[in-house]
Amino acid sequence: MDSMLERRTLLKLGAAAAATLGMGIDLASAQEKPKRGGTLTIGRNHDADTLYPGRSTGLSAIATNLLVYDGLVLHDFQMKIRPALAERWEVSPDGLTWTFYLKKGVKFHCGAPLTALDVKDHFDRWIDPKEAFPTRAKVASLAETRVVDDHTVICKLKNPTLVFLNNISQTEWSYASIPHARHVAQYGQDYGVVPASVCGTGPYKLKEWAKDDRMELVRHEGYSWGSPAYENTSAPWVDRIVFRTLPEDAARAAELETGGIDLDVDVSPQHIGRLEGKGVKVTSIPRLSSNHIGFNMEKDVFKDVRVRKAVAHAVNRQEIVQFVMKGQADV
C-alpha cells in the first residue's frame, strides 16, 4: 500500500536556541552567532526507555544517545559518511574486512580513554543472540570484531554489503554509538536505566533523570573530537539541555507559547496555525522515512492482491494529508 511521507515540524522560539547548540545545526541559516552558556529546554511526547545504544528503537532514546555518545562514523547534512570516533577506515578488496583507525585522546565522561576494546565490547554484545538486542538485524552481516591495538579495530563480515557503514553510522538511529565497556560490565542489565551507569564520549553527559518527567544533560567540558561534519568540533556552546516529557500535544503547544520550552521536536499539525504569529518559528523538515499501513501476509484474505488493491484504493490519502496532517505530509 502506498505510504505518506510525513514532514517533521520543529517549533522554536527564535533562532538563538538553535544557534547556541552549535552541534549538528546549520549555523549559516541562524540569525544570531552562537554564544556560550544558557539552557535549551526541549519538549517531547515520551521519555527514553533506556540509554543503552541499540537496546531501544524509541525516538526519545535515539535522540538522547546522539548527544551522549559518539559512533565510529556518521552522516553529514548531505548524507555523506564522515569520520567520527574513527578518523579513517579501509576496506579489503573482497569487502569482508573493515579496518577502523580510532582518534587518539578521546575520553569517556568518567575520564577513561576510549580504546578499541570498547568498540569490540559493544559490537560483540550487539551481535550476540543471548543479549537479544532488538536492533541486531542492523549488523546481521558482522561475523566478529578484532582488536589490533588500542586505536585499531577490525570488523570481519560474513558477506560483502554496501550498507555496512550506513548501518553503523551514529546518525543511523545511534545504535552503533559506543558506551564505556567497563560501565556496561559493572551495571549489566541496569546499564542505560540507572542514571549513574550512562557513560559515553559525546558532547553532553547525563546529570539527572526523573523518569517520565525530566532529563538534564550538561556539557562535556573536555570534548574536542567532534566530527568534521560539524562546524563546531569542540565542546558545544550551550551549558545544559533539558528534556521535558509532555505527552499531550496541547500541553507542549502551551509551553511553547509561555516559554516553558524552547523547542518542540514533534508538534502536532493541528497546532501549527494557532502557534504561528505568536513568536514561534515553524520549521518543516522532510523525514527520511514514511508512515504506512502494512498487510499481515499470514492472513489468507491479504494473500489476494485484489484485496490489497481494493483496500489501497479505498483509503483517500490526499484527504488524510489535507484534513488530518494539515498539509504536513506528502502522499
HELIX and SHEET records of a PDB file:
HELIX    1   1 ALA A   16  LEU A   21  1                                   6    
HELIX    2   2 LEU A   27  SER A   29  5                                   3    
HELIX    3   3 LEU A   59  VAL A   68  1                                  10    
HELIX    4   4 ALA A  116  ILE A  127  1                                  12    
HELIX    5   5 ARG A  136  VAL A  139  5                                   4    
HELIX    6   6 PHE A  164  ASN A  167  1                                   4    
HELIX    7   7 ALA A  181  TYR A  187  1                                   7    
HELIX    8   8 GLY A  188  ASP A  190  5                                   3    
HELIX    9   9 PRO A  195  SER A  197  5                                   3    
HELIX   10  10 ASP A  249  THR A  258  1                                  10    
HELIX   11  11 PRO A  269  HIS A  271  5                                   3    
HELIX   12  12 ILE A  272  LEU A  275  1                                   4    
HELIX   13  13 ASP A  300  LYS A  303  5                                   4    
HELIX   14  14 VAL A  305  ALA A  314  1                                  10    
HELIX   15  15 ARG A  317  GLU A  319  1                                   3    
HELIX   16  16 ILE A  320  VAL A  324  3                                   5    
SHEET    1   A 7 TYR A 204  ALA A 210  0                                        
SHEET    2   A 7 ARG A 214  ARG A 219 -1                                        
SHEET    3   A 7 ARG A 240  THR A 245 -1                                        
SHEET    4   A 7 THR A  39  ARG A  44  1                                        
SHEET    5   A 7 LEU A 263  ASP A 264  1                                        
SHEET    6   A 7 LEU A   5  LYS A  12 -1                                        
SHEET    7   A 7 LYS A 281  PRO A 286 -1                                        
SHEET    1   B 7 TYR A 204  ALA A 210  0                                        
SHEET    2   B 7 ARG A 214  ARG A 219 -1                                        
SHEET    3   B 7 ARG A 240  THR A 245 -1                                        
SHEET    4   B 7 THR A  39  ARG A  44  1                                        
SHEET    5   B 7 LEU A 263  ASP A 264  1                                        
SHEET    6   B 7 LEU A   5  LYS A  12 -1                                        
SHEET    7   B 7 ALA A 329  ASP A 330 -1                                        
SHEET    1   C 2 VAL A  73  HIS A  75  0                                        
SHEET    2   C 2 ILE A  81  PRO A  83 -1                                        
SHEET    1   D 4 ALA A  86  VAL A  91  0                                        
SHEET    2   D 4 THR A  97  LEU A 102 -1                                        
SHEET    3   D 4 THR A 152  LEU A 157 -1                                        
SHEET    4   D 4 LEU A 142  ASP A 149 -1                                        
END                                                                             
